[in-house]
């Protein structure tokens, strides 16, 4: 009786080649980290770093107690900040809606011309921070609330446009076909087949962006774009640390309140 040899293969999660490539990838990542660390620290003055805890403790002692008598002077700039965020959000939404319809595959009138242009606008808006927008606009139209409002609006186009055009592309095609089958025009198809489906997402995106803009508008004054950031910059310039504490606490309270309002509104809408 002859015996037939049986060959058993040992299962491995990865092939030797895959394991080698994996280790090479980790090695390259470590090398990249070391190189980035050297670039970041080559101009670092470590004496300042070692002295940082003492300096932080010194500034912290100067910031306390907060100068609460300074609070009434902040109400006007705080109202300006809220207006910058609100009007900037409104302007951004108005400009983002047509961009979103041009970017969506199922609503764009020109897939090869207008859609790439709309996508470029969305990417350009999202790539530039609102603080940089404000810095550019202050140089173009001068310091003040208008520069802050326009900066927030330009920054909002990309955020609102991207999320909205994705919502448009995810609409139920059956509802659109049903409206089209009635002989409706293109405008009527959009009005009765697409808009009702995206309205909850639209309001949710708008409220969410307003909440983000409240946070971003608090620092636009650092570059002269109005709001409570102007008071923060002025207090920092004269080393009025108790005033800085009041401003930071007020900004924190405003952001927390806007987050609560945003969450309640999104819950009510969606």
JOQUINOR-V117230 format. One record per residue. SS is DSSP state (A for helix, B for strand, O for the rest). PSI is psi in degrees with one decimal (* if undefined). D_CENTER is the distance of its C-alpha to the mean C-alpha in Angstrom with 1 decimal. Layout:
[[SS	PSI	D_CENTER] [SS	PSI	D_CENTER]]
This chain:
[[O	119.1	76.5] [O	145.8	73.9] [O	134.6	70.6] [O	123.8	67.5] [O	139.7	64.9] [O	131.1	61.4] [O	122.4	58.4] [O	131.5	55.2] [O	135.7	51.8] [O	120.9	49.5] [O	136.8	46.0] [O	142.7	43.2] [O	-34.8	39.5] [O	151.1	39.0] [O	160.1	41.5] [A	-38.0	42.6] [A	-42.3	40.8] [A	-39.1	37.5] [A	-39.7	38.1] [A	-44.7	38.8] [A	-35.3	35.7] [A	-45.2	33.7] [A	-35.6	35.3] [A	-37.6	34.9] [A	-43.9	31.2] [A	-39.6	31.0] [A	-41.7	33.2] [A	-37.2	31.0] [A	-42.0	27.9] [A	-42.2	30.0] [A	-39.9	31.2] [A	-40.3	27.7] [A	-44.0	26.7] [A	-42.6	29.9] [A	-44.0	29.4] [A	-39.1	25.8] [A	-41.4	27.2] [A	-40.8	30.0] [A	-41.7	27.9] [A	-31.0	25.7] [A	-1.0	28.8] [O	-25.2	31.4] [O	9.4	30.8] [O	133.2	30.2] [O	102.2	32.9] [A	-19.8	33.6] [A	-37.8	35.7] [A	-38.4	32.8] [A	-44.0	30.9] [A	-25.4	34.0] [O	-3.5	34.3] [A	-44.2	30.6] [A	-40.7	31.6] [A	-40.6	34.3] [A	-40.2	32.1] [A	-41.0	29.4] [A	-37.6	32.3] [A	-45.6	33.7] [A	-39.2	30.6] [A	-39.2	30.0] [A	-31.4	33.6] [A	-26.7	33.1] [A	-11.4	30.1] [O	135.2	32.3] [O	155.4	33.5] [O	148.9	30.8] [O	87.9	32.3] [A	-20.8	31.9] [A	-15.6	34.0] [A	-10.9	31.1] [A	-42.6	29.0] [A	-29.3	30.6] [A	-13.4	29.5] [A	-9.8	25.8] [A	-40.6	26.0] [A	-52.1	25.9] [A	-33.7	22.9] [A	-40.5	21.0] [A	-38.4	21.9] [A	-39.7	20.7] [A	-44.4	17.3] [A	-39.1	17.2] [A	-39.1	18.5] [A	-46.9	16.0] [A	-43.1	13.1] [A	-50.0	15.4] [A	-35.7	16.9] [A	-40.1	13.8] [A	-44.4	12.4] [A	-47.1	15.9] [A	-40.5	16.2] [A	-40.2	13.0] [A	-43.2	14.3] [A	-40.4	17.8] [A	-27.2	16.9] [A	-29.9	14.7] [A	-53.8	17.6] [A	-33.4	20.2] [A	-40.8	17.9] [A	-41.8	17.1] [A	-32.7	20.9] [A	-27.1	21.8] [A	-27.2	19.5] [O	136.9	20.8] [O	-34.3	24.0] [O	-0.2	26.1] [O	-9.3	25.5] [O	135.0	25.2] [O	-14.2	28.4] [O	95.4	28.4] [O	-26.0	27.1] [O	-14.0	28.2] [O	-62.6	27.2] [A	-36.8	24.7] [A	-47.4	22.5] [A	-36.0	21.9] [A	-43.6	21.2] [A	-41.9	18.6] [A	-36.4	17.0] [A	-41.0	17.1] [A	-43.0	15.5] [A	-46.0	12.5] [A	-42.5	12.3] [A	-41.4	13.0] [A	-42.2	10.4] [A	-20.8	7.6] [A	-23.4	9.8] [O	123.1	10.1] [O	151.3	8.3] [A	-31.2	9.0] [A	-37.1	11.7] [A	-41.1	13.3] [A	-46.2	13.3] [A	-40.7	15.0] [A	-42.7	17.4] [A	-42.5	18.5] [A	-33.7	19.0] [A	-37.4	20.9] [A	-27.2	23.2] [A	-51.7	23.6] [A	2.0	24.0] [O	162.8	24.7] [O	157.8	23.2] [O	-178.3	22.5] [A	-34.2	20.4] [A	-42.2	20.4] [A	-40.1	18.6] [A	-42.0	15.8] [A	-46.6	15.8] [A	-38.2	15.8] [A	-44.3	13.0] [A	-40.2	10.7] [A	-46.1	12.3] [A	-36.0	11.9] [A	-32.7	8.2] [A	-23.1	8.2] [A	-47.9	10.8] [A	-43.8	9.2] [A	-54.1	6.9] [A	-42.8	10.0] [A	-42.5	12.5] [A	-51.3	11.7] [A	-34.6	11.9] [A	-40.9	14.7] [A	-29.3	16.7] [A	-37.8	16.7] [A	-37.1	18.0] [A	-41.9	20.6] [A	-22.4	21.8] [O	5.5	22.3] [O	154.4	24.6] [O	117.3	28.1] [A	-24.7	30.3] [A	-38.1	33.4] [A	-38.2	32.5] [A	-41.1	31.8] [A	-35.9	35.1] [A	-41.2	36.9] [A	-39.9	35.8] [A	-36.4	36.7] [A	-20.3	40.1] [O	-2.8	41.0] [O	19.1	41.1] [O	151.3	37.9] [O	172.7	36.5] [A	-40.3	33.1] [A	-38.9	31.7] [A	-34.3	33.3] [A	-43.7	31.9] [A	-43.0	28.4] [A	-38.2	29.2] [A	-17.7	31.1] [A	-30.4	29.9] [A	-49.1	26.2] [A	-46.1	24.8] [A	-29.9	26.3] [A	-30.6	24.7] [A	-5.2	21.1] [A	-44.3	21.3] [A	-42.1	20.3] [A	-38.5	17.1] [A	-48.8	16.5] [A	-37.5	16.9] [A	-42.5	14.9] [A	-42.6	11.8] [A	-46.9	12.6] [A	-40.9	13.1] [A	-41.8	10.0] [A	-37.7	7.9] [A	-41.2	10.6] [A	-42.9	10.2] [A	-40.5	6.7] [A	-29.7	8.4] [A	-44.2	11.3] [A	-45.4	10.0] [A	-32.5	8.8] [A	-16.6	12.1] [O	-20.4	14.2] [O	-2.3	14.1] [A	-25.6	14.6] [A	-18.1	18.2] [A	-23.5	18.6] [A	13.9	18.9] [O	16.1	20.9] [O	19.4	18.5] [O	173.1	19.9] [O	-171.2	19.2] [A	-17.3	19.9] [A	-28.1	18.7] [A	-43.3	21.9] [A	-38.0	24.0] [A	-44.2	22.2] [A	-41.8	22.9] [A	-41.1	26.5] [A	-37.7	27.2] [A	-36.4	26.1] [A	-33.9	28.3] [O	9.4	31.3] [O	37.7	30.6] [O	76.8	30.7] [A	-38.2	29.3] [A	-33.3	30.4] [A	-37.4	28.4] [A	-39.9	25.3] [A	-45.3	25.7] [A	-42.9	26.0] [A	-45.3	22.8] [A	-40.8	20.8] [A	-38.3	22.4] [A	-40.3	21.7] [A	-43.6	17.9] [A	-45.4	18.0] [A	-39.2	20.0] [A	-43.4	17.8] [A	-42.1	14.7] [A	-42.9	17.0] [A	-42.6	18.5] [A	-36.0	15.4] [A	-41.5	14.5] [A	-45.4	18.1] [A	-43.2	18.2] [A	-44.0	15.1] [A	-40.7	16.7] [A	-41.3	20.1] [A	-41.8	19.1] [A	-37.0	17.4] [A	-39.0	20.6] [A	-33.6	22.8] [A	-45.5	21.4] [O	*	21.0]]
